[in-house]
């Protein structure tokens, strides 16, 4: 657990796995050059750095070396938000599993 906080570990885990996603080319050129949405930066800050004296954006850009953009900027960014594609995929798997027995 990072910082003694499982929520922080979960968020950092999502971030580290983000480069493996099929659309990662839209927001990442490497594990060290990931563009994240400001809402995800806020979540990271709340989970991992609540005792630090700098802002959420400073935490994400200076401590984690991420690029932070506003969610509605029209620039692809990682947010760890559930997508419709993922929901449809999970539902299809559920149906497949349910009817396989």
N, CA, C and O atoms as CSV, one atom per row, in Angstrom:
chain,resi,resn,atom,element,x,y,z
A,1,UNK,N,N,0.829,-1.190,0.000
A,1,UNK,CA,C,0.000,0.000,0.000
A,1,UNK,C,C,0.865,1.242,0.000
A,1,UNK,O,O,1.814,1.354,0.776
A,2,UNK,N,N,0.536,2.155,-0.860
A,2,UNK,CA,C,1.278,3.404,-0.974
A,2,UNK,C,C,0.728,4.399,0.028
A,2,UNK,O,O,-0.486,4.561,0.153
A,3,UNK,N,N,1.618,5.061,0.736
A,3,UNK,CA,C,1.231,6.069,1.727
A,3,UNK,C,C,0.286,5.489,2.781
A,3,UNK,O,O,-0.452,6.243,3.416
A,4,UNK,N,N,0.289,4.164,2.983
A,4,UNK,CA,C,-0.586,3.537,3.956
A,4,UNK,C,C,-2.060,3.655,3.602
A,4,UNK,O,O,-2.913,3.589,4.487
A,5,UNK,N,N,-2.370,3.827,2.329
A,5,UNK,CA,C,-3.724,4.119,1.905
A,5,UNK,C,C,-4.065,3.255,0.695
A,5,UNK,O,O,-3.451,3.398,-0.362
A,6,UNK,N,N,-5.037,2.363,0.843
A,6,UNK,CA,C,-5.378,1.474,-0.270
A,6,UNK,C,C,-6.021,2.240,-1.427
A,6,UNK,O,O,-5.859,1.844,-2.581
A,7,UNK,N,N,-6.745,3.324,-1.146
A,7,UNK,CA,C,-7.330,4.121,-2.218
A,7,UNK,C,C,-6.234,4.740,-3.069
A,7,UNK,O,O,-6.346,4.777,-4.295
A,8,UNK,N,N,-5.191,5.219,-2.441
A,8,UNK,CA,C,-4.053,5.776,-3.168
A,8,UNK,C,C,-3.408,4.691,-4.024
A,8,UNK,O,O,-3.111,4.923,-5.196
A,9,UNK,N,N,-3.194,3.526,-3.459
A,9,UNK,CA,C,-2.596,2.421,-4.213
A,9,UNK,C,C,-3.463,2.054,-5.408
A,9,UNK,O,O,-2.945,1.788,-6.493
A,10,UNK,N,N,-4.771,2.036,-5.218
A,10,UNK,CA,C,-5.686,1.717,-6.316
A,10,UNK,C,C,-5.575,2.744,-7.439
A,10,UNK,O,O,-5.507,2.376,-8.611
A,11,UNK,N,N,-5.556,4.019,-7.089
A,11,UNK,CA,C,-5.475,5.091,-8.092
A,11,UNK,C,C,-4.145,5.039,-8.846
A,11,UNK,O,O,-4.113,5.179,-10.069
A,12,UNK,N,N,-3.056,4.839,-8.116
A,12,UNK,CA,C,-1.745,4.753,-8.770
A,12,UNK,C,C,-1.650,3.489,-9.624
A,12,UNK,O,O,-0.983,3.483,-10.658
A,13,UNK,N,N,-2.314,2.428,-9.191
A,13,UNK,CA,C,-2.355,1.205,-9.986
A,13,UNK,C,C,-3.086,1.418,-11.302
A,13,UNK,O,O,-2.632,0.959,-12.349
A,14,UNK,N,N,-4.213,2.112,-11.251
A,14,UNK,CA,C,-4.938,2.439,-12.481
A,14,UNK,C,C,-4.073,3.268,-13.414
A,14,UNK,O,O,-4.050,3.043,-14.624
A,15,UNK,N,N,-3.367,4.221,-12.843
A,15,UNK,CA,C,-2.509,5.088,-13.642
A,15,UNK,C,C,-1.384,4.289,-14.294
A,15,UNK,O,O,-1.078,4.497,-15.468
A,16,UNK,N,N,-0.768,3.378,-13.545
A,16,UNK,CA,C,0.337,2.599,-14.110
A,16,UNK,C,C,-0.151,1.645,-15.193
A,16,UNK,O,O,0.591,1.340,-16.127
A,17,UNK,N,N,-1.384,1.174,-15.081
A,17,UNK,CA,C,-1.949,0.277,-16.098
A,17,UNK,C,C,-2.503,1.033,-17.297
A,17,UNK,O,O,-2.802,0.428,-18.326
A,18,UNK,N,N,-2.641,2.339,-17.176
A,18,UNK,CA,C,-3.278,3.125,-18.231
A,18,UNK,C,C,-2.564,3.017,-19.562
A,18,UNK,O,O,-3.210,3.080,-20.608
A,19,UNK,N,N,-1.250,2.856,-19.553
A,19,UNK,CA,C,-0.508,2.792,-20.811
A,19,UNK,C,C,-0.746,1.486,-21.559
A,19,UNK,O,O,-0.376,1.366,-22.727
A,20,UNK,N,N,-1.357,0.512,-20.902
A,20,UNK,CA,C,-1.652,-0.765,-21.555
A,20,UNK,C,C,-3.012,-0.762,-22.247
A,20,UNK,O,O,-3.317,-1.691,-22.994
A,21,UNK,N,N,-3.820,0.242,-22.021
A,21,UNK,CA,C,-5.145,0.316,-22.617
A,21,UNK,C,C,-5.026,0.545,-24.122
A,21,UNK,O,O,-4.074,1.173,-24.587
A,22,UNK,N,N,-5.989,0.037,-24.874
A,22,UNK,CA,C,-5.936,0.135,-26.334
A,22,UNK,C,C,-5.959,1.572,-26.848
A,22,UNK,O,O,-5.491,1.829,-27.957
A,23,UNK,N,N,-6.487,2.506,-26.074
A,23,UNK,CA,C,-6.520,3.909,-26.515
A,23,UNK,C,C,-5.428,4.747,-25.868
A,23,UNK,O,O,-5.471,5.976,-25.933
A,24,UNK,N,N,-4.450,4.100,-25.244
A,24,UNK,CA,C,-3.428,4.864,-24.522
A,24,UNK,C,C,-2.619,5.778,-25.427
A,24,UNK,O,O,-2.065,6.771,-24.954
A,25,UNK,N,N,-2.538,5.474,-26.692
A,25,UNK,CA,C,-1.812,6.341,-27.620
A,25,UNK,C,C,-2.420,7.726,-27.720
A,25,UNK,O,O,-1.768,8.671,-28.165
A,26,UNK,N,N,-3.680,7.841,-27.301
A,26,UNK,CA,C,-4.335,9.148,-27.318
A,26,UNK,C,C,-3.828,10.066,-26.216
A,26,UNK,O,O,-3.838,11.286,-26.379
A,27,UNK,N,N,-3.382,9.500,-25.090
A,27,UNK,CA,C,-3.008,10.333,-23.947
A,27,UNK,C,C,-1.633,10.011,-23.356
A,27,UNK,O,O,-1.238,10.628,-22.367
A,28,UNK,N,N,-0.906,9.072,-23.929
A,28,UNK,CA,C,0.395,8.720,-23.354
A,28,UNK,C,C,1.407,8.398,-24.450
A,28,UNK,O,O,1.092,7.721,-25.428
A,29,UNK,N,N,2.616,8.893,-24.266
A,29,UNK,CA,C,3.701,8.491,-25.146
A,29,UNK,C,C,4.667,7.569,-24.417
A,29,UNK,O,O,5.472,6.880,-25.044
A,30,UNK,N,N,4.583,7.559,-23.093
A,30,UNK,CA,C,5.372,6.650,-22.262
A,30,UNK,C,C,4.788,6.688,-20.859
A,30,UNK,O,O,3.905,7.499,-20.579
A,31,UNK,N,N,5.267,5.827,-19.979
A,31,UNK,CA,C,4.779,5.814,-18.590
A,31,UNK,C,C,5.107,7.124,-17.888
A,31,UNK,O,O,4.447,7.482,-16.913
A,32,UNK,N,N,6.113,7.840,-18.366
A,32,UNK,CA,C,6.499,9.108,-17.748
A,32,UNK,C,C,5.866,10.312,-18.436
A,32,UNK,O,O,6.068,11.445,-18.000
A,33,UNK,N,N,5.105,10.085,-19.505
A,33,UNK,CA,C,4.520,11.202,-20.237
A,33,UNK,C,C,3.047,10.916,-20.485
A,33,UNK,O,O,2.631,10.661,-21.615
A,34,UNK,N,N,2.263,10.961,-19.413
A,34,UNK,CA,C,0.836,10.676,-19.485
A,34,UNK,C,C,0.064,11.965,-19.213
A,34,UNK,O,O,0.345,12.694,-18.262
A,35,UNK,N,N,-0.909,12.219,-20.071
A,35,UNK,CA,C,-1.799,13.354,-19.871
A,35,UNK,C,C,-3.007,12.856,-19.093
A,35,UNK,O,O,-3.716,11.957,-19.547
A,36,UNK,N,N,-3.240,13.436,-17.926
A,36,UNK,CA,C,-4.373,13.028,-17.109
A,36,UNK,C,C,-5.377,14.168,-17.015
A,36,UNK,O,O,-5.014,15.343,-17.077
A,37,UNK,N,N,-6.649,13.798,-16.862
A,37,UNK,CA,C,-7.713,14.786,-16.703
A,37,UNK,C,C,-7.611,15.391,-15.305
A,37,UNK,O,O,-7.197,14.727,-14.355
A,38,UNK,N,N,-7.992,16.648,-15.200
A,38,UNK,CA,C,-7.888,17.337,-13.910
A,38,UNK,C,C,-8.726,16.653,-12.824
A,38,UNK,O,O,-8.352,16.682,-11.651
A,39,UNK,N,N,-9.848,16.042,-13.197
A,39,UNK,CA,C,-10.667,15.352,-12.186
A,39,UNK,C,C,-9.934,14.143,-11.613
A,39,UNK,O,O,-10.059,13.854,-10.423
A,40,UNK,N,N,-9.163,13.427,-12.452
A,40,UNK,CA,C,-8.393,12.293,-11.950
A,40,UNK,C,C,-7.225,12.788,-11.098
A,40,UNK,O,O,-6.868,12.157,-10.103
A,41,UNK,N,N,-6.638,13.903,-11.485
A,41,UNK,CA,C,-5.580,14.511,-10.673
A,41,UNK,C,C,-6.116,14.845,-9.287
A,41,UNK,O,O,-5.454,14.591,-8.281
A,42,UNK,N,N,-7.317,15.416,-9.237
A,42,UNK,CA,C,-7.938,15.738,-7.949
A,42,UNK,C,C,-8.130,14.484,-7.101
A,42,UNK,O,O,-7.895,14.500,-5.893
A,43,UNK,N,N,-8.564,13.389,-7.746
A,43,UNK,CA,C,-8.752,12.124,-7.024
A,43,UNK,C,C,-7.429,11.592,-6.482
A,43,UNK,O,O,-7.355,11.128,-5.345
A,44,UNK,N,N,-6.388,11.665,-7.308
A,44,UNK,CA,C,-5.055,11.234,-6.862
A,44,UNK,C,C,-4.591,12.050,-5.665
A,44,UNK,O,O,-4.088,11.508,-4.681
A,45,UNK,N,N,-4.766,13.348,-5.766
A,45,UNK,CA,C,-4.340,14.245,-4.694
A,45,UNK,C,C,-5.077,13.933,-3.398
A,45,UNK,O,O,-4.461,13.831,-2.337
A,46,UNK,N,N,-6.402,13.781,-3.486
A,46,UNK,CA,C,-7.188,13.475,-2.286
A,46,UNK,C,C,-6.765,12.156,-1.653
A,46,UNK,O,O,-6.700,12.045,-0.429
A,47,UNK,N,N,-6.477,11.156,-2.483
A,47,UNK,CA,C,-6.132,9.834,-1.969
A,47,UNK,C,C,-4.686,9.734,-1.493
A,47,UNK,O,O,-4.397,9.033,-0.523
A,48,UNK,N,N,-3.784,10.427,-2.167
A,48,UNK,CA,C,-2.360,10.199,-1.922
A,48,UNK,C,C,-1.614,11.338,-1.233
A,48,UNK,O,O,-0.559,11.108,-0.640
A,49,UNK,N,N,-2.129,12.534,-1.297
A,49,UNK,CA,C,-1.342,13.663,-0.802
A,49,UNK,C,C,-2.132,14.670,0.014
A,49,UNK,O,O,-1.887,15.869,-0.117
A,50,UNK,N,N,-3.065,14.242,0.848
A,50,UNK,CA,C,-3.874,15.238,1.562
A,50,UNK,C,C,-3.096,16.085,2.560
A,50,UNK,O,O,-3.567,17.151,2.958
A,51,UNK,N,N,-1.922,15.636,2.969
A,51,UNK,CA,C,-1.153,16.386,3.963
A,51,UNK,C,C,-0.130,17.326,3.343
A,51,UNK,O,O,0.502,18.112,4.048
A,52,UNK,N,N,0.037,17.247,2.020
A,52,UNK,CA,C,1.002,18.121,1.366
A,52,UNK,C,C,0.431,19.525,1.254
A,52,UNK,O,O,-0.785,19.706,1.192
A,53,UNK,N,N,1.307,20.512,1.229
A,53,UNK,CA,C,0.853,21.900,1.239
A,53,UNK,C,C,0.655,22.477,-0.156
A,53,UNK,O,O,0.190,23.610,-0.284
A,54,UNK,N,N,0.991,21.734,-1.200
A,54,UNK,CA,C,0.799,22.282,-2.528
A,54,UNK,C,C,-0.546,21.841,-3.091
A,54,UNK,O,O,-1.236,21.018,-2.490
A,55,UNK,N,N,-0.915,22.387,-4.243
A,55,UNK,CA,C,-2.224,22.112,-4.850
A,55,UNK,C,C,-2.236,20.755,-5.533
A,55,UNK,O,O,-1.197,20.115,-5.697
A,56,UNK,N,N,-3.431,20.328,-5.929
A,56,UNK,CA,C,-3.579,19.055,-6.640
A,56,UNK,C,C,-2.784,19.091,-7.943
A,56,UNK,O,O,-2.072,18.138,-8.259
A,57,UNK,N,N,-2.897,20.171,-8.692
A,57,UNK,CA,C,-2.176,20.258,-9.968
A,57,UNK,C,C,-0.668,20.228,-9.747
A,57,UNK,O,O,0.051,19.581,-10.510
A,58,UNK,N,N,-0.177,20.913,-8.721
A,58,UNK,CA,C,1.261,20.873,-8.424
A,58,UNK,C,C,1.691,19.456,-8.057
A,58,UNK,O,O,2.763,19.008,-8.465
A,59,UNK,N,N,0.859,18.748,-7.287
A,59,UNK,CA,C,1.175,17.371,-6.909
A,59,UNK,C,C,1.306,16.497,-8.158
A,59,UNK,O,O,2.262,15.733,-8.291
A,60,UNK,N,N,0.347,16.616,-9.066
A,60,UNK,CA,C,0.353,15.773,-10.259
A,60,UNK,C,C,1.471,16.132,-11.231
A,60,UNK,O,O,2.088,15.249,-11.826
A,61,UNK,N,N,1.731,17.423,-11.391
A,61,UNK,CA,C,2.746,17.829,-12.366
A,61,UNK,C,C,4.163,17.752,-11.808
A,61,UNK,O,O,5.069,17.278,-12.493
A,62,UNK,N,N,4.368,18.209,-10.576
A,62,UNK,CA,C,5.718,18.261,-10.019
A,62,UNK,C,C,6.139,16.968,-9.335
A,62,UNK,O,O,7.275,16.526,-9.508
A,63,UNK,N,N,5.254,16.358,-8.566
A,63,UNK,CA,C,5.615,15.131,-7.838
A,63,UNK,C,C,5.481,13.880,-8.702
A,63,UNK,O,O,6.293,12.960,-8.599
A,64,UNK,N,N,4.450,13.847,-9.557
A,64,UNK,CA,C,4.204,12.654,-10.383
A,64,UNK,C,C,4.624,12.831,-11.838
A,64,UNK,O,O,4.578,11.879,-12.617
A,65,UNK,N,N,5.030,14.031,-12.205
A,65,UNK,CA,C,5.492,14.349,-13.573
A,65,UNK,C,C,4.440,14.055,-14.641
A,65,UNK,O,O,4.771,13.593,-15.733
A,66,UNK,N,N,3.193,14.321,-14.331
A,66,UNK,CA,C,2.108,14.129,-15.281
A,66,UNK,C,C,1.755,15.462,-15.935
A,66,UNK,O,O,2.084,16.529,-15.416
A,67,UNK,N,N,1.093,15.386,-17.062
A,67,UNK,CA,C,0.548,16.559,-17.730
A,67,UNK,C,C,-0.930,16.596,-17.357
A,67,UNK,O,O,-1.630,15.600,-17.539
A,68,UNK,N,N,-1.417,17.717,-16.841
A,68,UNK,CA,C,-2.807,17.827,-16.392
A,68,UNK,C,C,-3.555,18.801,-17.295
A,68,UNK,O,O,-3.114,19.928,-17.521
A,69,UNK,N,N,-4.697,18.342,-17.805
A,69,UNK,CA,C,-5.540,19.203,-18.641
A,69,UNK,C,C,-6.966,19.172,-18.095
A,69,UNK,O,O,-7.376,18.189,-17.478
A,70,UNK,N,N,-7.723,20.250,-18.322
A,70,UNK,CA,C,-9.122,20.246,-17.895
A,70,UNK,C,C,-9.904,19.134,-18.603
A,70,UNK,O,O,-9.643,18.826,-19.766
A,71,UNK,N,N,-10.850,18.545,-17.900
A,71,UNK,CA,C,-11.643,17.445,-18.462
A,71,UNK,C,C,-12.331,17.825,-19.767
A,71,UNK,O,O,-12.459,16.998,-20.670
A,72,UNK,N,N,-12.764,19.052,-19.863
A,72,UNK,CA,C,-13.538,19.482,-21.036
A,72,UNK,C,C,-12.700,20.245,-22.059
A,72,UNK,O,O,-13.248,21.003,-22.859
A,73,UNK,N,N,-11.391,20.057,-22.045
A,73,UNK,CA,C,-10.510,20.812,-22.941
A,73,UNK,C,C,-10.512,20.270,-24.365
A,73,UNK,O,O,-9.985,20.915,-25.272
A,74,UNK,N,N,-11.096,19.095,-24.572
A,74,UNK,CA,C,-11.082,18.496,-25.902
A,74,UNK,C,C,-9.774,17.804,-26.223
A,74,UNK,O,O,-9.539,17.409,-27.365
A,75,UNK,N,N,-8.920,17.655,-25.221
A,75,UNK,CA,C,-7.632,16.971,-25.365
A,75,UNK,C,C,-7.773,15.605,-24.709
A,75,UNK,O,O,-8.222,15.527,-23.565
A,76,UNK,N,N,-7.400,14.512,-25.401
A,76,UNK,CA,C,-7.505,13.198,-24.773
A,76,UNK,C,C,-6.690,13.146,-23.475
A,76,UNK,O,O,-5.535,13.568,-23.431
A,77,UNK,N,N,-7.319,12.621,-22.428
A,77,UNK,CA,C,-6.636,12.507,-21.144
A,77,UNK,C,C,-7.144,11.287,-20.400
A,77,UNK,O,O,-8.275,10.851,-20.614
A,78,UNK,N,N,-6.313,10.733,-19.526
A,78,UNK,CA,C,-6.689,9.570,-18.742
A,78,UNK,C,C,-7.505,10.020,-17.541
A,78,UNK,O,O,-7.134,10.958,-16.836
A,79,UNK,N,N,-8.631,9.329,-17.318
A,79,UNK,CA,C,-9.473,9.707,-16.189
A,79,UNK,C,C,-9.879,8.534,-15.316
A,79,UNK,O,O,-10.398,8.747,-14.220
A,80,UNK,N,N,-9.662,7.309,-15.759
A,80,UNK,CA,C,-10.077,6.106,-15.025
A,80,UNK,C,C,-11.577,6.044,-14.841
A,80,UNK,O,O,-12.075,5.302,-13.994
A,81,UNK,N,N,-12.299,6.822,-15.633
A,81,UNK,CA,C,-13.765,6.788,-15.562
A,81,UNK,C,C,-14.258,5.578,-16.330
A,81,UNK,O,O,-13.702,5.229,-17.371
A,82,UNK,N,N,-15.294,4.940,-15.824
A,82,UNK,CA,C,-15.832,3.801,-16.569
A,82,UNK,C,C,-16.357,4.271,-17.916
A,82,UNK,O,O,-16.998,5.317,-18.011
A,83,UNK,N,N,-16.087,3.510,-18.932
A,83,UNK,CA,C,-16.547,3.890,-20.266
A,83,UNK,C,C,-17.704,3.002,-20.689
A,83,UNK,O,O,-17.915,1.925,-20.133
A,84,UNK,N,N,-18.441,3.463,-21.669
A,84,UNK,CA,C,-19.544,2.664,-22.198
A,84,UNK,C,C,-18.990,1.393,-22.814
A,84,UNK,O,O,-19.582,0.323,-22.667
A,85,UNK,N,N,-17.841,1.499,-23.513
A,85,UNK,CA,C,-17.234,0.320,-24.130
A,85,UNK,C,C,-16.940,-0.735,-23.081
A,85,UNK,O,O,-17.240,-1.912,-23.285
A,86,UNK,N,N,-16.361,-0.336,-21.968
A,86,UNK,CA,C,-16.030,-1.266,-20.904
A,86,UNK,C,C,-17.291,-1.876,-20.309
A,86,UNK,O,O,-17.319,-3.074,-20.029
A,87,UNK,N,N,-18.326,-1.083,-20.111
A,87,UNK,CA,C,-19.581,-1.589,-19.557
A,87,UNK,C,C,-20.222,-2.608,-20.488
A,87,UNK,O,O,-20.707,-3.645,-20.037
A,88,UNK,N,N,-20.226,-2.320,-21.779
A,88,UNK,CA,C,-20.796,-3.251,-22.754
A,88,UNK,C,C,-19.981,-4.534,-22.782
A,88,UNK,O,O,-20.547,-5.625,-22.840
A,89,UNK,N,N,-18.652,-4.417,-22.743
A,89,UNK,CA,C,-17.776,-5.592,-22.729
A,89,UNK,C,C,-18.036,-6.444,-21.495
A,89,UNK,O,O,-18.147,-7.666,-21.595
A,90,UNK,N,N,-18.134,-5.810,-20.340
A,90,UNK,CA,C,-18.383,-6.552,-19.097
A,90,UNK,C,C,-19.745,-7.240,-19.141
A,90,UNK,O,O,-19.884,-8.376,-18.688
A,91,UNK,N,N,-20.746,-6.554,-19.684
A,91,UNK,CA,C,-22.082,-7.139,-19.793
A,91,UNK,C,C,-22.061,-8.334,-20.740
A,91,UNK,O,O,-22.683,-9.358,-20.453
A,92,UNK,N,N,-21.358,-8.219,-21.858
A,92,UNK,CA,C,-21.250,-9.327,-22.815
A,92,UNK,C,C,-20.567,-10.530,-22.174
A,92,UNK,O,O,-20.988,-11.669,-22.380
A,93,UNK,N,N,-19.522,-10.283,-21.402
A,93,UNK,CA,C,-18.851,-11.380,-20.703
A,93,UNK,C,C,-19.779,-12.046,-19.700
A,93,UNK,O,O,-19.794,-13.270,-19.572
A,94,UNK,N,N,-20.541,-11.246,-19.003
A,94,UNK,CA,C,-21.494,-11.771,-18.037
A,94,UNK,C,C,-22.523,-12.665,-18.724
A,94,UNK,O,O,-22.823,-13.758,-18.244
A,95,UNK,N,N,-23.059,-12.200,-19.844
A,95,UNK,CA,C,-24.023,-13.008,-20.595
A,95,UNK,C,C,-23.396,-14.296,-21.104
A,95,UNK,O,O,-24.000,-15.364,-21.003
A,96,UNK,N,N,-22.217,-14.206,-21.636
A,96,UNK,CA,C,-21.515,-15.381,-22.126
A,96,UNK,C,C,-21.299,-16.400,-21.013
A,96,UNK,O,O,-21.518,-17.597,-21.198
A,97,UNK,N,N,-20.876,-15.915,-19.879
A,97,UNK,CA,C,-20.644,-16.791,-18.725
A,97,UNK,C,C,-21.955,-17.411,-18.235
A,97,UNK,O,O,-22.000,-18.598,-17.912
A,98,UNK,N,N,-23.008,-16.614,-18.182
A,98,UNK,CA,C,-24.302,-17.085,-17.664
A,98,UNK,C,C,-24.886,-18.173,-18.546
A,98,UNK,O,O,-25.490,-19.118,-18.039
A,99,UNK,N,N,-24.717,-18.056,-19.866
A,99,UNK,CA,C,-25.304,-19.030,-20.774
A,99,UNK,C,C,-24.383,-20.194,-21.116
A,99,UNK,O,O,-24.767,-21.089,-21.870
A,100,UNK,N,N,-23.192,-20.189,-20.575
A,100,UNK,CA,C,-22.258,-21.278,-20.866
A,100,UNK,C,C,-22.490,-22.488,-19.936
A,100,UNK,O,O,-21.884,-23.541,-20.134
A,101,UNK,N,N,-23.346,-22.344,-18.948
A,101,UNK,CA,C,-23.615,-23.453,-18.033
A,101,UNK,C,C,-24.964,-24.009,-18.228
A,101,UNK,O,O,-25.350,-24.951,-17.536
